Amino acid sequence: MFNYSEFLGNGAAAGLGNLYHAQDERTLSGTAGTWATQISVDAFGNFLKEFWPDVRRKLSRRKLPS
């Protein structure tokens, strides 16, 4: 199921984060870029959480005991 709370929460965080910038630096494209970065980082983190055990097992060269 789509994670609406994370998607919208990241958008709200990006919008609120603009309050720390000067008035002339608050742009829609800057907010969208920040939002996209947050979504990308979260997606990558979730991907790693899900598949890291499989990746680690593939990269491990240790032989299992018989």
PDB file of N, CA, C and O in Angstrom:
ATOM      1  N   MET A   1       0.844  -1.180   0.000  1.00  0.00           N
ATOM      2  CA  MET A   1       0.000   0.000   0.000  1.00  0.00           C
ATOM      3  C   MET A   1       0.887   1.240   0.000  1.00  0.00           C
ATOM      4  O   MET A   1       1.948   1.257   0.624  1.00  0.00           O
ATOM      5  N   PHE A   2       0.454   2.247  -0.685  1.00  0.00           N
ATOM      6  CA  PHE A   2       1.210   3.493  -0.770  1.00  0.00           C
ATOM      7  C   PHE A   2       1.277   4.155   0.596  1.00  0.00           C
ATOM      8  O   PHE A   2       0.278   4.206   1.314  1.00  0.00           O
ATOM      9  N   ASN A   3       2.452   4.665   0.959  1.00  0.00           N
ATOM     10  CA  ASN A   3       2.674   5.283   2.259  1.00  0.00           C
ATOM     11  C   ASN A   3       2.404   6.790   2.159  1.00  0.00           C
ATOM     12  O   ASN A   3       3.323   7.589   1.978  1.00  0.00           O
ATOM     13  N   TYR A   4       1.134   7.154   2.279  1.00  0.00           N
ATOM     14  CA  TYR A   4       0.734   8.559   2.157  1.00  0.00           C
ATOM     15  C   TYR A   4       1.340   9.428   3.250  1.00  0.00           C
ATOM     16  O   TYR A   4       1.737  10.565   2.996  1.00  0.00           O
ATOM     17  N   SER A   5       1.411   8.899   4.455  1.00  0.00           N
ATOM     18  CA  SER A   5       1.912   9.709   5.561  1.00  0.00           C
ATOM     19  C   SER A   5       3.374  10.094   5.361  1.00  0.00           C
ATOM     20  O   SER A   5       3.763  11.219   5.677  1.00  0.00           O
ATOM     21  N   GLU A   6       4.182   9.185   4.846  1.00  0.00           N
ATOM     22  CA  GLU A   6       5.584   9.527   4.607  1.00  0.00           C
ATOM     23  C   GLU A   6       5.710  10.511   3.443  1.00  0.00           C
ATOM     24  O   GLU A   6       6.488  11.463   3.506  1.00  0.00           O
ATOM     25  N   PHE A   7       4.951  10.275   2.397  1.00  0.00           N
ATOM     26  CA  PHE A   7       4.990  11.147   1.220  1.00  0.00           C
ATOM     27  C   PHE A   7       4.559  12.573   1.573  1.00  0.00           C
ATOM     28  O   PHE A   7       5.246  13.536   1.234  1.00  0.00           O
ATOM     29  N   LEU A   8       3.434  12.698   2.245  1.00  0.00           N
ATOM     30  CA  LEU A   8       2.939  14.021   2.616  1.00  0.00           C
ATOM     31  C   LEU A   8       3.751  14.635   3.747  1.00  0.00           C
ATOM     32  O   LEU A   8       3.941  15.850   3.790  1.00  0.00           O
ATOM     33  N   GLY A   9       4.226  13.805   4.655  1.00  0.00           N
ATOM     34  CA  GLY A   9       5.061  14.308   5.742  1.00  0.00           C
ATOM     35  C   GLY A   9       6.371  14.891   5.238  1.00  0.00           C
ATOM     36  O   GLY A   9       6.828  15.924   5.727  1.00  0.00           O
ATOM     37  N   ASN A  10       6.972  14.228   4.259  1.00  0.00           N
ATOM     38  CA  ASN A  10       8.197  14.777   3.664  1.00  0.00           C
ATOM     39  C   ASN A  10       7.912  16.084   2.934  1.00  0.00           C
ATOM     40  O   ASN A  10       8.738  16.997   2.943  1.00  0.00           O
ATOM     41  N   GLY A  11       6.751  16.173   2.306  1.00  0.00           N
ATOM     42  CA  GLY A  11       6.374  17.429   1.646  1.00  0.00           C
ATOM     43  C   GLY A  11       6.190  18.555   2.649  1.00  0.00           C
ATOM     44  O   GLY A  11       6.631  19.681   2.418  1.00  0.00           O
ATOM     45  N   ALA A  12       5.542  18.247   3.757  1.00  0.00           N
ATOM     46  CA  ALA A  12       5.353  19.255   4.806  1.00  0.00           C
ATOM     47  C   ALA A  12       6.694  19.676   5.402  1.00  0.00           C
ATOM     48  O   ALA A  12       6.918  20.860   5.656  1.00  0.00           O
ATOM     49  N   ALA A  13       7.582  18.715   5.625  1.00  0.00           N
ATOM     50  CA  ALA A  13       8.904  19.032   6.169  1.00  0.00           C
ATOM     51  C   ALA A  13       9.696  19.906   5.206  1.00  0.00           C
ATOM     52  O   ALA A  13      10.381  20.838   5.627  1.00  0.00           O
ATOM     53  N   ALA A  14       9.602  19.604   3.914  1.00  0.00           N
ATOM     54  CA  ALA A  14      10.310  20.428   2.920  1.00  0.00           C
ATOM     55  C   ALA A  14       9.744  21.847   2.899  1.00  0.00           C
ATOM     56  O   ALA A  14      10.491  22.820   2.796  1.00  0.00           O
ATOM     57  N   GLY A  15       8.432  21.953   2.998  1.00  0.00           N
ATOM     58  CA  GLY A  15       7.800  23.279   3.012  1.00  0.00           C
ATOM     59  C   GLY A  15       8.161  24.071   4.253  1.00  0.00           C
ATOM     60  O   GLY A  15       8.469  25.260   4.168  1.00  0.00           O
ATOM     61  N   LEU A  16       8.124  23.419   5.407  1.00  0.00           N
ATOM     62  CA  LEU A  16       8.485  24.102   6.653  1.00  0.00           C
ATOM     63  C   LEU A  16       9.970  24.439   6.695  1.00  0.00           C
ATOM     64  O   LEU A  16      10.369  25.443   7.284  1.00  0.00           O
ATOM     65  N   GLY A  17      10.775  23.605   6.074  1.00  0.00           N
ATOM     66  CA  GLY A  17      12.211  23.875   6.027  1.00  0.00           C
ATOM     67  C   GLY A  17      12.538  25.154   5.276  1.00  0.00           C
ATOM     68  O   GLY A  17      13.580  25.766   5.508  1.00  0.00           O
ATOM     69  N   ASN A  18      11.653  25.556   4.378  1.00  0.00           N
ATOM     70  CA  ASN A  18      11.866  26.805   3.642  1.00  0.00           C
ATOM     71  C   ASN A  18      11.799  28.029   4.540  1.00  0.00           C
ATOM     72  O   ASN A  18      12.321  29.083   4.180  1.00  0.00           O
ATOM     73  N   LEU A  19      11.173  27.911   5.689  1.00  0.00           N
ATOM     74  CA  LEU A  19      11.069  29.059   6.591  1.00  0.00           C
ATOM     75  C   LEU A  19      12.434  29.494   7.112  1.00  0.00           C
ATOM     76  O   LEU A  19      12.585  30.623   7.577  1.00  0.00           O
ATOM     77  N   TYR A  20      13.417  28.622   7.043  1.00  0.00           N
ATOM     78  CA  TYR A  20      14.763  28.956   7.502  1.00  0.00           C
ATOM     79  C   TYR A  20      15.571  29.696   6.438  1.00  0.00           C
ATOM     80  O   TYR A  20      16.652  30.212   6.724  1.00  0.00           O
ATOM     81  N   HIS A  21      15.053  29.747   5.216  1.00  0.00           N
ATOM     82  CA  HIS A  21      15.751  30.431   4.139  1.00  0.00           C
ATOM     83  C   HIS A  21      15.253  31.875   4.011  1.00  0.00           C
ATOM     84  O   HIS A  21      14.156  32.209   4.458  1.00  0.00           O
ATOM     85  N   ALA A  22      16.069  32.709   3.401  1.00  0.00           N
ATOM     86  CA  ALA A  22      15.670  34.094   3.165  1.00  0.00           C
ATOM     87  C   ALA A  22      14.473  34.127   2.211  1.00  0.00           C
ATOM     88  O   ALA A  22      14.273  33.203   1.423  1.00  0.00           O
ATOM     89  N   GLN A  23      13.700  35.175   2.288  1.00  0.00           N
ATOM     90  CA  GLN A  23      12.473  35.314   1.496  1.00  0.00           C
ATOM     91  C   GLN A  23      12.719  35.115  -0.005  1.00  0.00           C
ATOM     92  O   GLN A  23      11.925  34.455  -0.675  1.00  0.00           O
ATOM     93  N   ASP A  24      13.795  35.671  -0.531  1.00  0.00           N
ATOM     94  CA  ASP A  24      14.055  35.564  -1.967  1.00  0.00           C
ATOM     95  C   ASP A  24      14.577  34.181  -2.381  1.00  0.00           C
ATOM     96  O   ASP A  24      14.640  33.885  -3.574  1.00  0.00           O
ATOM     97  N   GLU A  25      14.947  33.341  -1.426  1.00  0.00           N
ATOM     98  CA  GLU A  25      15.435  31.996  -1.729  1.00  0.00           C
ATOM     99  C   GLU A  25      14.343  30.933  -1.579  1.00  0.00           C
ATOM    100  O   GLU A  25      14.602  29.755  -1.823  1.00  0.00           O
ATOM    101  N   ARG A  26      13.151  31.319  -1.190  1.00  0.00           N
ATOM    102  CA  ARG A  26      12.034  30.379  -1.023  1.00  0.00           C
ATOM    103  C   ARG A  26      11.329  30.207  -2.355  1.00  0.00           C
ATOM    104  O   ARG A  26      10.514  31.039  -2.754  1.00  0.00           O
ATOM    105  N   THR A  27      11.648  29.127  -3.032  1.00  0.00           N
ATOM    106  CA  THR A  27      11.038  28.878  -4.339  1.00  0.00           C
ATOM    107  C   THR A  27      10.341  27.529  -4.344  1.00  0.00           C
ATOM    108  O   THR A  27      10.665  26.639  -3.557  1.00  0.00           O
ATOM    109  N   LEU A  28       9.385  27.398  -5.237  1.00  0.00           N
ATOM    110  CA  LEU A  28       8.685  26.132  -5.385  1.00  0.00           C
ATOM    111  C   LEU A  28       9.627  25.044  -5.887  1.00  0.00           C
ATOM    112  O   LEU A  28       9.551  23.896  -5.451  1.00  0.00           O
ATOM    113  N   SER A  29      10.509  25.413  -6.802  1.00  0.00           N
ATOM    114  CA  SER A  29      11.445  24.413  -7.323  1.00  0.00           C
ATOM    115  C   SER A  29      12.425  23.952  -6.249  1.00  0.00           C
ATOM    116  O   SER A  29      12.808  22.782  -6.225  1.00  0.00           O
ATOM    117  N   GLY A  30      12.830  24.843  -5.373  1.00  0.00           N
ATOM    118  CA  GLY A  30      13.709  24.454  -4.267  1.00  0.00           C
ATOM    119  C   GLY A  30      13.010  23.508  -3.300  1.00  0.00           C
ATOM    120  O   GLY A  30      13.597  22.533  -2.830  1.00  0.00           O
ATOM    121  N   THR A  31      11.744  23.810  -3.010  1.00  0.00           N
ATOM    122  CA  THR A  31      10.967  22.941  -2.136  1.00  0.00           C
ATOM    123  C   THR A  31      10.755  21.582  -2.778  1.00  0.00           C
ATOM    124  O   THR A  31      10.878  20.555  -2.111  1.00  0.00           O
ATOM    125  N   ALA A  32      10.437  21.563  -4.067  1.00  0.00           N
ATOM    126  CA  ALA A  32      10.227  20.303  -4.780  1.00  0.00           C
ATOM    127  C   ALA A  32      11.516  19.483  -4.821  1.00  0.00           C
ATOM    128  O   ALA A  32      11.475  18.259  -4.706  1.00  0.00           O
ATOM    129  N   GLY A  33      12.645  20.145  -4.983  1.00  0.00           N
ATOM    130  CA  GLY A  33      13.928  19.450  -4.987  1.00  0.00           C
ATOM    131  C   GLY A  33      14.240  18.825  -3.639  1.00  0.00           C
ATOM    132  O   GLY A  33      14.724  17.696  -3.561  1.00  0.00           O
ATOM    133  N   THR A  34      13.959  19.570  -2.579  1.00  0.00           N
ATOM    134  CA  THR A  34      14.166  19.042  -1.230  1.00  0.00           C
ATOM    135  C   THR A  34      13.239  17.861  -0.975  1.00  0.00           C
ATOM    136  O   THR A  34      13.654  16.850  -0.408  1.00  0.00           O
ATOM    137  N   TRP A  35      11.995  17.989  -1.393  1.00  0.00           N
ATOM    138  CA  TRP A  35      11.006  16.922  -1.220  1.00  0.00           C
ATOM    139  C   TRP A  35      11.447  15.663  -1.975  1.00  0.00           C
ATOM    140  O   TRP A  35      11.389  14.558  -1.436  1.00  0.00           O
ATOM    141  N   ALA A  36      11.881  15.835  -3.205  1.00  0.00           N
ATOM    142  CA  ALA A  36      12.332  14.701  -4.012  1.00  0.00           C
ATOM    143  C   ALA A  36      13.555  14.030  -3.383  1.00  0.00           C
ATOM    144  O   ALA A  36      13.669  12.805  -3.395  1.00  0.00           O
ATOM    145  N   THR A  37      14.451  14.821  -2.845  1.00  0.00           N
ATOM    146  CA  THR A  37      15.632  14.262  -2.193  1.00  0.00           C
ATOM    147  C   THR A  37      15.238  13.443  -0.972  1.00  0.00           C
ATOM    148  O   THR A  37      15.766  12.351  -0.757  1.00  0.00           O
ATOM    149  N   GLN A  38      14.311  13.966  -0.170  1.00  0.00           N
ATOM    150  CA  GLN A  38      13.869  13.242   1.019  1.00  0.00           C
ATOM    151  C   GLN A  38      13.182  11.928   0.648  1.00  0.00           C
ATOM    152  O   GLN A  38      13.413  10.902   1.289  1.00  0.00           O
ATOM    153  N   ILE A  39      12.345  11.959  -0.375  1.00  0.00           N
ATOM    154  CA  ILE A  39      11.658  10.747  -0.820  1.00  0.00           C
ATOM    155  C   ILE A  39      12.683   9.726  -1.329  1.00  0.00           C
ATOM    156  O   ILE A  39      12.574   8.535  -1.035  1.00  0.00           O
ATOM    157  N   SER A  40      13.670  10.191  -2.087  1.00  0.00           N
ATOM    158  CA  SER A  40      14.692   9.291  -2.635  1.00  0.00           C
ATOM    159  C   SER A  40      15.529   8.647  -1.541  1.00  0.00           C
ATOM    160  O   SER A  40      15.793   7.445  -1.584  1.00  0.00           O
ATOM    161  N   VAL A  41      15.946   9.434  -0.567  1.00  0.00           N
ATOM    162  CA  VAL A  41      16.755   8.904   0.530  1.00  0.00           C
ATOM    163  C   VAL A  41      15.948   7.889   1.342  1.00  0.00           C
ATOM    164  O   VAL A  41      16.469   6.841   1.726  1.00  0.00           O
ATOM    165  N   ASP A  42      14.680   8.201   1.600  1.00  0.00           N
ATOM    166  CA  ASP A  42      13.834   7.260   2.340  1.00  0.00           C
ATOM    167  C   ASP A  42      13.610   5.975   1.549  1.00  0.00           C
ATOM    168  O   ASP A  42      13.625   4.886   2.124  1.00  0.00           O
ATOM    169  N   ALA A  43      13.405   6.088   0.246  1.00  0.00           N
ATOM    170  CA  ALA A  43      13.203   4.894  -0.583  1.00  0.00           C
ATOM    171  C   ALA A  43      14.458   4.023  -0.577  1.00  0.00           C
ATOM    172  O   ALA A  43      14.365   2.801  -0.466  1.00  0.00           O
ATOM    173  N   PHE A  44      15.623   4.646  -0.694  1.00  0.00           N
ATOM    174  CA  PHE A  44      16.875   3.898  -0.664  1.00  0.00           C
ATOM    175  C   PHE A  44      17.074   3.217   0.690  1.00  0.00           C
ATOM    176  O   PHE A  44      17.495   2.062   0.752  1.00  0.00           O
ATOM    177  N   GLY A  45      16.773   3.932   1.769  1.00  0.00           N
ATOM    178  CA  GLY A  45      16.893   3.358   3.103  1.00  0.00           C
ATOM    179  C   GLY A  45      15.954   2.176   3.294  1.00  0.00           C
ATOM    180  O   GLY A  45      16.343   1.161   3.871  1.00  0.00           O
ATOM    181  N   ASN A  46      14.736   2.297   2.820  1.00  0.00           N
ATOM    182  CA  ASN A  46      13.787   1.187   2.925  1.00  0.00           C
ATOM    183  C   ASN A  46      14.222  -0.003   2.082  1.00  0.00           C
ATOM    184  O   ASN A  46      14.044  -1.154   2.482  1.00  0.00           O
ATOM    185  N   PHE A  47      14.787   0.273   0.927  1.00  0.00           N
ATOM    186  CA  PHE A  47      15.313  -0.782   0.071  1.00  0.00           C
ATOM    187  C   PHE A  47      16.431  -1.540   0.788  1.00  0.00           C
ATOM    188  O   PHE A  47      16.464  -2.770   0.782  1.00  0.00           O
ATOM    189  N   LEU A  48      17.343  -0.790   1.406  1.00  0.00           N
ATOM    190  CA  LEU A  48      18.444  -1.437   2.131  1.00  0.00           C
ATOM    191  C   LEU A  48      17.938  -2.258   3.306  1.00  0.00           C
ATOM    192  O   LEU A  48      18.422  -3.365   3.541  1.00  0.00           O
ATOM    193  N   LYS A  49      16.970  -1.730   4.047  1.00  0.00           N
ATOM    194  CA  LYS A  49      16.419  -2.477   5.175  1.00  0.00           C
ATOM    195  C   LYS A  49      15.810  -3.797   4.721  1.00  0.00           C
ATOM    196  O   LYS A  49      15.935  -4.816   5.400  1.00  0.00           O
ATOM    197  N   GLU A  50      15.162  -3.769   3.588  1.00  0.00           N
ATOM    198  CA  GLU A  50      14.485  -4.964   3.098  1.00  0.00           C
ATOM    199  C   GLU A  50      15.465  -6.007   2.552  1.00  0.00           C
ATOM    200  O   GLU A  50      15.330  -7.197   2.839  1.00  0.00           O
ATOM    201  N   PHE A  51      16.444  -5.565   1.772  1.00  0.00           N
ATOM    202  CA  PHE A  51      17.277  -6.500   1.035  1.00  0.00           C
ATOM    203  C   PHE A  51      18.695  -6.661   1.560  1.00  0.00           C
ATOM    204  O   PHE A  51      19.453  -7.452   0.999  1.00  0.00           O
ATOM    205  N   TRP A  52      19.090  -5.944   2.613  1.00  0.00           N
ATOM    206  CA  TRP A  52      20.459  -6.040   3.091  1.00  0.00           C
ATOM    207  C   TRP A  52      20.839  -7.446   3.544  1.00  0.00           C
ATOM    208  O   TRP A  52      21.955  -7.876   3.255  1.00  0.00           O
ATOM    209  N   PRO A  53      19.971  -8.190   4.239  1.00  0.00           N
ATOM    210  CA  PRO A  53      20.373  -9.558   4.610  1.00  0.00           C
ATOM    211  C   PRO A  53      20.704 -10.424   3.387  1.00  0.00           C
ATOM    212  O   PRO A  53      21.646 -11.215   3.434  1.00  0.00           O
ATOM    213  N   ASP A  54      19.953 -10.285   2.310  1.00  0.00           N
ATOM    214  CA  ASP A  54      20.240 -11.051   1.099  1.00  0.00           C
ATOM    215  C   ASP A  54      21.545 -10.608   0.453  1.00  0.00           C
ATOM    216  O   ASP A  54      22.332 -11.441   0.003  1.00  0.00           O
ATOM    217  N   VAL A  55      21.776  -9.308   0.404  1.00  0.00           N
ATOM    218  CA  VAL A  55      23.011  -8.785  -0.186  1.00  0.00           C
ATOM    219  C   VAL A  55      24.212  -9.231   0.644  1.00  0.00           C
ATOM    220  O   VAL A  55      25.226  -9.657   0.092  1.00  0.00           O
ATOM    221  N   ARG A  56      24.100  -9.136   1.956  1.00  0.00           N
ATOM    222  CA  ARG A  56      25.208  -9.544   2.827  1.00  0.00           C
ATOM    223  C   ARG A  56      25.516 -11.026   2.663  1.00  0.00           C
ATOM    224  O   ARG A  56      26.681 -11.424   2.650  1.00  0.00           O
ATOM    225  N   ARG A  57      24.486 -11.833   2.541  1.00  0.00           N
ATOM    226  CA  ARG A  57      24.692 -13.267   2.359  1.00  0.00           C
ATOM    227  C   ARG A  57      25.394 -13.544   1.025  1.00  0.00           C
ATOM    228  O   ARG A  57      26.256 -14.420   0.952  1.00  0.00           O
ATOM    229  N   LYS A  58      25.034 -12.807  -0.024  1.00  0.00           N
ATOM    230  CA  LYS A  58      25.684 -12.991  -1.328  1.00  0.00           C
ATOM    231  C   LYS A  58      27.140 -12.532  -1.308  1.00  0.00           C
ATOM    232  O   LYS A  58      27.993 -13.149  -1.946  1.00  0.00           O
ATOM    233  N   LEU A  59      27.428 -11.453  -0.578  1.00  0.00           N
ATOM    234  CA  LEU A  59      28.774 -10.923  -0.541  1.00  0.00           C
ATOM    235  C   LEU A  59      29.686 -11.712   0.386  1.00  0.00           C
ATOM    236  O   LEU A  59      30.908 -11.677   0.240  1.00  0.00           O
ATOM    237  N   SER A  60      29.106 -12.409   1.320  1.00  0.00           N
ATOM    238  CA  SER A  60      29.905 -13.160   2.289  1.00  0.00           C
ATOM    239  C   SER A  60      30.554 -14.353   1.589  1.00  0.00           C
ATOM    240  O   SER A  60      29.907 -15.087   0.843  1.00  0.00           O
ATOM    241  N   ARG A  61      31.844 -14.525   1.849  1.00  0.00           N
ATOM    242  CA  ARG A  61      32.580 -15.622   1.238  1.00  0.00           C
ATOM    243  C   ARG A  61      32.743 -16.792   2.199  1.00  0.00           C
ATOM    244  O   ARG A  61      33.351 -17.802   1.845  1.00  0.00           O
ATOM    245  N   ARG A  62      32.210 -16.669   3.406  1.00  0.00           N
ATOM    246  CA  ARG A  62      32.348 -17.744   4.384  1.00  0.00           C
ATOM    247  C   ARG A  62      31.521 -18.948   3.965  1.00  0.00           C
ATOM    248  O   ARG A  62      30.411 -18.814   3.452  1.00  0.00           O
ATOM    249  N   LYS A  63      32.077 -20.109   4.192  1.00  0.00           N
ATOM    250  CA  LYS A  63      31.356 -21.331   3.899  1.00  0.00           C
ATOM    251  C   LYS A  63      30.536 -21.734   5.123  1.00  0.00           C
ATOM    252  O   LYS A  63      30.986 -21.600   6.261  1.00  0.00           O
ATOM    253  N   LEU A  64      29.349 -22.218   4.872  1.00  0.00           N
ATOM    254  CA  LEU A  64      28.497 -22.670   5.959  1.00  0.00           C
ATOM    255  C   LEU A  64      28.986 -24.023   6.475  1.00  0.00           C
ATOM    256  O   LEU A  64      29.453 -24.855   5.697  1.00  0.00           O
ATOM    257  N   PRO A  65      28.876 -24.240   7.780  1.00  0.00           N
ATOM    258  CA  PRO A  65      29.302 -25.544   8.315  1.00  0.00           C
ATOM    259  C   PRO A  65      28.425 -26.654   7.776  1.00  0.00           C
ATOM    260  O   PRO A  65      27.226 -26.466   7.570  1.00  0.00           O
ATOM    261  N   SER A  66      29.023 -27.807   7.549  1.00  0.00           N
ATOM    262  CA  SER A  66      28.298 -28.951   6.993  1.00  0.00           C
ATOM    263  C   SER A  66      27.549 -29.705   8.049  1.00  0.00           C
ATOM    264  O   SER A  66      26.886 -30.697   7.745  1.00  0.00           O
TER     265      SER A  66
END
